[in-house]
């Protein structure tokens, strides 16, 4: 019996697969040839609600940016970019096209940096491991426990 349980456990661990969830990643890279301050690249992982577009409320992870010694880990505003995102968030100058707003985490209600600049964007799907492997491991451990109990 123990060998059967061990075999099932090993088979489950070896056949671990991944599944695509609705998590998407937007990579933004500055392409401004006359950018005097070297605006940094960043990425955003978001849980899409089904429209394929990034909204601030869908953000699950923001890489943050570092600029002139300042770490800006808070994303305050997402500009509207055709087929990429929906205008969302709070920013002082939302009338500027292509504006992303970032803030310092010590006071996220205050916009620290407002950037209108040229970017290239790429959205890719993020793979998420299936929970089946952990469930199979749990069943195997449960089987070990039951086998031990019977032996006593």
Secondary structure, DSSP 8 states (H G I E B T S, - for coil): -HHHHHHHHHHHHHT--EEEEEEEEEEEEE--TT-SS----EEEEEE--SSS-B-GGGEEEE--EEETTEEE-EEEEE--BTTTB--EE--TTTTSTTEEEEE-GGGTTS--EEEE--EEEEEEEEEEE-THHHHHHHHHHHHHHHHHHHH-
